[in-house]
């Protein structure tokens, strides 16, 4: 059975299978790769046995709580088919489930999959670990106690490492529709010009964006736009970049400074770091400044967030941003990275553009769209025409609780930190 793989996740899309009916699998062998509306993970086997059938084809939507595949146990296990108990802890922000007894066989060590995995990581031979649970089963506590014991020997387990099952494409159930065929023209120099309409189902992250944006547009928005003179903060960033590299952060962009300025402004205007209760009777002021960054990933738009920006240094923010960007590019963002955001920045300027109309990332109440920084002519205080680096910022806010004056004051505070970096340093 596809177990509960994360709060709020009701279904996943099967991206690929690594097994086919008739294959024998060991614990921790890869079974399949699935994608929710939050992330993509591989599901590994918690059991030893053989695969009898697959419940879904590649591209199908699997409901949480339904069988994902059927298997039969090992030589000493019942031969009838049972539903495979599968979990994908990479989708969950909670602690891993407590140990449960794994199907055992005569002469073999009794231990949960989590305990066996830990033992492989620590290179511990489980046959040497005394088990204290019923039937001599070894728990994580037993293993940790064995590792911590003075003079405990670390050795390679005697069982050979499991060999990943050969990938295979399962048969297509007749009940599942086949996507429309795409015919490409080979004439006109082989440019591949489509000659027929293409139908593609809305799945995965795109499906999540469809639902989220539909809900967000039910909230009354208003927009407020302004511009920022970026010369001072760009000069400060250039100087900081060299020091950051010496301290082990080679990629120090403007974004950590933009996020820190956002955090300082949120401290002055906490209403913009809040959420509204579902029944509309309460405003929840968030203590943490978990600032999200909209990222254009290979699988679609994702908004991971840097936790507790108000407590982090610029170097810590830069390091966490680098990790999030790497994980997003690899499709390895966890639920912990995607959940809990309190305010979002959308840096559309990476691609171009000036002003935009960002949509609130519910349950947040405000978002910023950052345009491209461009050299532009401006008049200085003495009326002289000068060259300035100008960035446009577009704010969107939940008009049910935020008014235009509050948004304008927040924007002015945010701009003041960027145009006068010394002010930001005094508060760091």
C-alpha positions as CSV (number, residue, x, y, z in Angstrom):
1,X,0.0,0.0,0.0
2,X,1.2,3.5,-0.8
3,X,1.4,4.9,2.7
4,X,0.9,8.4,3.8
5,X,3.9,10.2,2.3
6,X,3.4,13.7,3.6
7,X,0.9,16.0,5.1
8,X,-1.6,17.2,2.5
9,X,-0.4,14.8,-0.2
10,X,-3.3,12.7,-1.6
11,X,-1.8,11.3,-4.8
12,X,1.5,10.9,-6.7
13,X,2.4,10.4,-10.3
14,X,4.5,7.3,-11.2
15,X,7.4,8.5,-13.2
16,X,9.3,5.2,-13.7
17,X,9.5,1.6,-12.4
18,X,12.7,-0.1,-11.6
19,X,11.1,-3.6,-11.3
20,X,8.8,-5.8,-13.3
21,X,6.5,-8.7,-12.4
22,X,8.7,-11.8,-11.6
23,X,11.7,-9.8,-10.2
24,X,13.1,-10.7,-6.9
25,X,13.9,-7.8,-4.6
26,X,15.9,-7.3,-1.4
27,X,15.4,-4.7,1.2
28,X,16.4,-1.2,0.0
29,X,16.2,-2.2,-3.7
30,X,14.7,0.6,-5.7
31,X,11.1,0.0,-6.7
32,X,9.9,3.1,-8.5
33,X,10.2,6.9,-8.7
34,X,7.1,9.0,-8.0
35,X,6.3,12.7,-8.0
36,X,3.9,14.6,-5.8
37,X,2.9,18.2,-6.3
38,X,5.9,19.0,-4.0
39,X,8.9,16.9,-4.9
40,X,10.2,13.8,-6.6
41,X,11.5,10.7,-4.7
42,X,12.5,7.1,-5.2
43,X,10.6,4.5,-3.2
44,X,12.7,1.6,-1.9
45,X,11.5,-1.9,-0.9
46,X,11.0,-2.6,2.8
47,X,10.8,-6.3,2.2
48,X,12.5,-9.3,0.6
49,X,10.4,-11.3,-1.9
50,X,9.3,-11.3,-5.5
51,X,7.1,-8.9,-7.5
52,X,3.7,-10.4,-8.6
53,X,2.1,-7.4,-10.3
54,X,2.3,-3.6,-10.6
55,X,-0.9,-1.6,-9.9
56,X,0.0,1.5,-12.0
57,X,1.7,2.2,-15.3
58,X,4.2,4.9,-15.9
59,X,2.4,8.3,-16.0
60,X,-0.5,7.1,-13.9
61,X,-1.7,8.8,-10.8
62,X,-1.5,6.6,-7.6
63,X,-3.8,7.5,-4.7
64,X,-2.3,7.4,-1.3
65,X,-3.7,4.5,0.7
66,X,-4.1,2.2,-2.4
67,X,-1.8,-0.7,-3.4
68,X,1.2,0.4,-5.5
69,X,2.3,-3.2,-6.3
70,X,1.7,-6.8,-5.1
71,X,4.4,-9.1,-3.9
72,X,5.0,-12.5,-2.4
73,X,7.3,-13.1,0.6
74,X,10.5,-15.0,0.9
75,X,10.9,-18.8,1.1
76,X,9.6,-19.0,4.7
77,X,6.9,-16.3,4.2
78,X,3.3,-17.0,3.1
79,X,3.1,-17.5,-0.6
80,X,-0.1,-15.5,-1.2
81,X,0.1,-12.0,-2.6
82,X,0.0,-9.2,-0.2
83,X,0.1,-5.4,-0.6
84,X,3.5,-4.0,-0.3
85,X,3.8,-1.5,2.5
86,X,5.7,1.4,1.0
87,X,6.7,4.8,2.4
88,X,8.5,7.8,1.0
89,X,9.9,9.6,3.9
90,X,11.6,12.1,1.7
91,X,8.1,13.7,1.2
92,X,7.6,14.1,5.0
93,X,8.9,16.7,7.4
94,X,8.2,14.6,10.4
95,X,10.5,12.1,12.1
96,X,10.7,8.7,10.5
97,X,8.1,6.1,11.6
98,X,9.0,4.0,14.6
99,X,10.5,0.6,14.0
100,X,8.1,-2.2,13.1
101,X,9.1,-5.8,12.8
102,X,10.2,-6.8,9.3
103,X,9.3,-10.1,7.9
104,X,11.9,-12.5,9.2
105,X,13.2,-15.9,8.1
106,X,14.7,-18.7,10.0
107,X,18.4,-18.1,10.7
108,X,18.2,-14.5,9.7
109,X,18.5,-11.4,11.9
110,X,15.2,-9.7,12.8
111,X,15.4,-6.0,12.4
112,X,13.3,-3.2,10.8
113,X,14.3,-1.7,7.5
114,X,15.4,1.5,9.1
115,X,17.6,-0.4,11.5
116,X,19.1,-2.4,8.6
117,X,19.8,0.8,6.7
118,X,21.5,2.4,9.6
119,X,23.6,-0.7,10.1
120,X,24.7,-0.6,6.4
121,X,25.6,3.0,6.8
122,X,27.7,2.3,9.9
123,X,29.1,-0.9,8.5
124,X,27.8,-3.0,11.4
125,X,27.3,-6.7,11.3
126,X,23.8,-7.1,12.8
127,X,24.5,-10.8,13.7
128,X,26.8,-9.4,16.5
129,X,24.2,-7.0,17.9
130,X,22.0,-8.3,20.7
131,X,18.3,-7.7,20.2
132,X,16.1,-6.8,23.1
133,X,12.7,-6.6,21.4
134,X,10.2,-9.5,21.2
135,X,11.7,-12.6,19.5
136,X,15.2,-11.1,19.6
137,X,14.4,-8.3,17.1
138,X,17.1,-5.6,17.0
139,X,15.8,-2.1,17.3
140,X,17.5,1.2,16.5
141,X,18.2,1.7,20.2
142,X,20.0,-1.7,20.3
143,X,22.1,-0.7,17.4
144,X,23.0,2.7,18.7
145,X,23.8,1.2,22.1
146,X,26.1,-1.3,20.4
147,X,27.8,1.5,18.4
148,X,28.3,3.6,21.5
149,X,29.7,0.7,23.6
150,X,33.4,0.9,24.3
151,X,35.5,-1.4,22.1
152,X,32.6,-2.2,19.7
153,X,33.9,-3.5,16.4
154,X,32.6,-2.1,13.2
155,X,32.6,-4.7,10.4
156,X,31.1,-5.2,7.0
157,X,27.8,-7.2,7.1
158,X,28.2,-10.7,5.9
159,X,25.2,-10.4,3.6
160,X,26.1,-9.3,0.1
161,X,24.8,-5.9,-1.1
162,X,21.6,-6.0,-2.9
163,X,21.7,-5.6,-6.6
164,X,19.2,-3.0,-8.0
165,X,16.5,-4.6,-10.0
166,X,16.6,-4.2,-13.8
167,X,14.4,-1.4,-15.0
168,X,11.4,-2.4,-17.0
169,X,8.4,-0.9,-18.6
170,X,5.1,-2.5,-17.3
171,X,2.2,-3.4,-19.5
172,X,-0.3,-0.7,-20.0
173,X,-3.7,-1.3,-18.3
174,X,-6.6,-1.0,-20.7
175,X,-8.4,1.4,-18.4
176,X,-5.7,4.1,-18.7
177,X,-5.9,6.5,-21.6
178,X,-3.0,7.0,-24.0
179,X,-1.8,10.6,-24.5
180,X,-2.5,12.1,-27.9
181,X,0.0,11.2,-30.6
182,X,2.4,14.0,-31.7
183,X,3.2,14.1,-35.4
184,X,6.2,16.2,-36.4
185,X,6.8,17.4,-40.0
186,X,10.1,16.3,-41.4
187,X,9.9,18.6,-44.4
188,X,11.0,22.2,-44.4
189,X,14.5,21.3,-43.4
190,X,13.4,18.9,-40.7
191,X,12.4,21.7,-38.3
192,X,10.0,19.5,-36.5
193,X,6.9,21.8,-36.9
194,X,3.8,20.2,-35.3
195,X,1.0,19.4,-37.7
196,X,-1.6,18.3,-35.0
197,X,-2.7,19.6,-31.7
198,X,-1.2,17.9,-28.7
199,X,-3.0,16.9,-25.5
200,X,-1.0,16.6,-22.3
201,X,-2.5,15.9,-18.9
202,X,-1.9,18.4,-16.1
203,X,0.2,16.5,-13.5
204,X,2.7,16.8,-10.7
205,X,4.0,20.3,-9.9
206,X,2.0,21.9,-12.8
207,X,-1.2,20.5,-11.2
208,X,-0.2,21.9,-7.8
209,X,0.4,25.3,-9.4
210,X,-3.0,25.1,-11.0
211,X,-4.7,24.5,-7.7
212,X,-2.6,27.0,-5.8
213,X,-3.1,29.9,-8.2
214,X,-6.8,29.2,-8.5
215,X,-7.1,29.5,-4.7
216,X,-4.8,32.5,-4.5
217,X,-6.8,34.4,-7.1
218,X,-9.9,34.1,-4.9
219,X,-8.1,36.4,-2.5
220,X,-8.5,40.1,-3.2
221,X,-5.0,41.4,-4.3
222,X,-3.7,44.8,-4.8
223,X,-0.3,45.8,-6.3
224,X,2.2,48.5,-5.4
225,X,5.3,49.3,-7.5
226,X,8.4,51.4,-6.9
227,X,12.0,51.5,-7.9
228,X,15.3,51.0,-6.0
229,X,18.6,52.7,-6.7
230,X,20.9,49.6,-6.5
231,X,24.3,51.3,-6.8
232,X,25.2,51.3,-3.1
233,X,24.1,47.7,-2.4
234,X,25.9,46.5,-5.6
235,X,29.1,48.1,-4.5
236,X,28.8,46.6,-1.0
237,X,28.1,43.1,-2.5
238,X,31.2,43.4,-4.8
239,X,33.3,44.0,-1.7
240,X,31.6,41.3,0.3
241,X,32.0,38.7,-2.5
242,X,35.8,38.5,-2.0
243,X,35.5,38.0,1.7
244,X,32.7,35.5,1.3
245,X,34.9,33.4,-1.0
246,X,37.7,33.4,1.6
247,X,35.2,32.1,4.1
248,X,34.0,29.2,2.0
249,X,31.0,30.8,0.2
250,X,32.2,31.2,-3.4
251,X,28.8,32.3,-4.8
252,X,27.7,35.4,-3.0
253,X,24.9,37.1,-5.0
254,X,22.6,40.1,-4.2
255,X,19.9,37.8,-3.0
256,X,21.2,37.3,0.6
257,X,21.2,41.1,0.9
258,X,17.7,41.4,-0.5
259,X,16.4,38.7,1.9
260,X,18.1,40.3,4.9
261,X,16.6,43.7,4.0
262,X,13.2,42.0,3.7
263,X,13.6,40.5,7.2
264,X,14.5,43.9,8.7
265,X,11.4,45.4,7.0
266,X,9.2,42.6,8.2
267,X,10.4,43.2,11.8
268,X,9.1,46.8,11.4
269,X,5.8,45.7,9.8
270,X,4.9,42.2,11.2
271,X,1.5,42.3,9.5
272,X,3.2,41.4,6.2
273,X,4.7,38.3,7.9
274,X,1.3,36.8,8.9
275,X,-1.4,34.5,7.7
276,X,-5.2,34.6,7.9
277,X,-7.2,31.8,9.6
278,X,-9.4,29.8,7.3
279,X,-12.6,31.1,8.9
280,X,-11.3,34.7,8.6
281,X,-11.5,35.4,12.3
282,X,-7.8,35.6,13.2
283,X,-4.5,36.9,11.9
284,X,-1.5,34.7,12.9
285,X,1.7,36.8,13.2
286,X,4.6,34.5,12.4
287,X,7.7,34.7,14.7
288,X,10.0,33.2,12.0
289,X,11.0,35.0,8.8
290,X,10.9,32.0,6.5
291,X,11.5,33.8,3.2
292,X,10.8,31.9,0.0
293,X,12.5,32.3,-3.3
294,X,10.5,31.4,-6.5
295,X,12.7,29.0,-8.6
296,X,12.2,28.0,-12.2
297,X,13.1,24.3,-12.0
298,X,13.1,21.5,-14.7
299,X,9.9,20.3,-13.1
300,X,8.1,23.6,-12.8
301,X,7.8,26.6,-10.4
302,X,8.8,25.8,-6.8
303,X,9.2,28.2,-3.8
304,X,11.6,26.7,-1.3
305,X,12.3,29.0,1.7
306,X,15.2,29.9,3.9
307,X,14.2,29.3,7.5
308,X,14.7,32.0,10.2
309,X,16.3,34.6,8.1
310,X,16.0,37.0,11.0
311,X,18.6,34.8,12.9
312,X,21.0,34.0,10.1
313,X,24.1,35.9,8.9
314,X,24.5,36.9,5.3
315,X,27.0,34.0,4.9
316,X,24.5,31.5,6.3
317,X,21.8,32.8,4.0
318,X,24.1,32.6,1.0
319,X,25.1,29.0,1.9
320,X,21.5,27.9,2.4
321,X,20.4,29.5,-0.9
322,X,23.2,27.7,-2.8
323,X,22.0,24.4,-1.3
324,X,18.3,25.1,-2.2
325,X,19.2,26.0,-5.8
326,X,21.3,22.9,-6.2
327,X,18.6,20.6,-4.8
328,X,15.9,22.3,-6.9
329,X,18.0,21.8,-10.1
330,X,18.4,18.1,-9.2
331,X,14.7,17.7,-8.2
332,X,15.7,16.8,-4.6
333,X,14.0,19.5,-2.6
334,X,12.4,18.1,0.5
335,X,9.0,18.9,2.0
336,X,10.8,20.7,4.8
337,X,12.4,23.1,2.2
338,X,9.0,23.8,0.6
339,X,6.8,24.1,3.7
340,X,6.5,26.9,6.3
341,X,7.2,29.9,4.2
342,X,6.0,33.3,5.5
343,X,6.9,35.7,2.7
344,X,8.1,35.2,-0.9
345,X,10.4,37.0,-3.3
346,X,10.1,36.3,-7.1
347,X,13.2,37.4,-8.9
348,X,11.8,37.6,-12.4
349,X,14.7,39.9,-13.3
350,X,16.9,36.9,-13.8
351,X,15.0,36.4,-17.1
352,X,14.2,40.0,-17.8
353,X,11.3,42.4,-17.4
354,X,10.7,45.3,-15.2
355,X,7.3,45.4,-13.4
356,X,5.2,42.3,-12.8
357,X,2.1,41.3,-10.9
358,X,3.1,38.4,-8.7
359,X,0.3,36.2,-7.1
360,X,0.4,35.7,-3.4
361,X,1.8,32.3,-2.3
362,X,-0.9,31.2,0.1
363,X,-1.2,31.2,3.1
364,X,1.2,34.1,3.0
365,X,-0.2,37.6,2.7
366,X,2.4,39.4,0.5
367,X,5.0,38.8,-2.2
368,X,7.6,40.8,-4.1
369,X,8.4,40.6,-7.8
370,X,11.9,41.8,-8.5
371,X,12.7,43.2,-11.9
372,X,15.9,43.3,-13.8
373,X,18.5,45.9,-12.6
374,X,19.4,48.2,-15.5
375,X,21.6,51.3,-15.9
376,X,19.1,54.2,-16.3
377,X,19.3,58.0,-16.4
378,X,18.1,59.7,-13.2
379,X,18.4,63.2,-11.7
380,X,20.4,63.6,-8.5
381,X,19.5,65.9,-5.6
382,X,21.1,68.8,-7.4
383,X,19.2,68.3,-10.6
384,X,22.1,66.8,-12.5
385,X,21.5,63.9,-14.9
386,X,23.4,60.9,-13.6
387,X,23.7,57.2,-14.4
388,X,22.1,54.9,-11.8
389,X,21.5,51.1,-11.6
390,X,17.7,50.9,-11.1
391,X,15.6,47.9,-10.1
392,X,11.8,47.9,-10.2
393,X,9.9,46.1,-7.4
394,X,6.3,45.0,-7.6
395,X,4.5,44.1,-4.4
396,X,1.2,42.2,-4.2
397,X,-0.7,42.0,-0.9
398,X,-3.8,40.5,0.6
399,X,-6.2,43.4,0.5
400,X,-8.4,41.8,3.2
401,X,-5.9,42.7,5.9
402,X,-3.3,44.9,4.3
403,X,-4.0,48.5,3.0
404,X,-2.0,50.5,0.5
405,X,-0.5,52.8,3.1
406,X,1.0,49.9,5.1
407,X,2.4,48.4,1.9
408,X,3.9,51.7,0.9
409,X,5.6,52.2,4.3
410,X,6.9,48.6,4.2
411,X,8.3,49.2,0.7
412,X,10.0,52.5,1.8
413,X,11.6,50.7,4.8
414,X,12.8,47.9,2.5
415,X,14.2,50.3,-0.1
416,X,16.0,52.3,2.7
417,X,18.0,49.3,3.7
418,X,19.1,48.6,0.1
419,X,19.9,52.2,-0.7
420,X,21.9,52.6,2.5
421,X,23.7,49.4,3.3
422,X,25.3,50.9,6.4
423,X,21.8,51.0,8.0
424,X,21.5,47.3,7.4
425,X,24.9,46.5,8.8
426,X,24.0,48.4,12.0
427,X,21.1,46.1,12.6
428,X,23.0,42.8,11.7
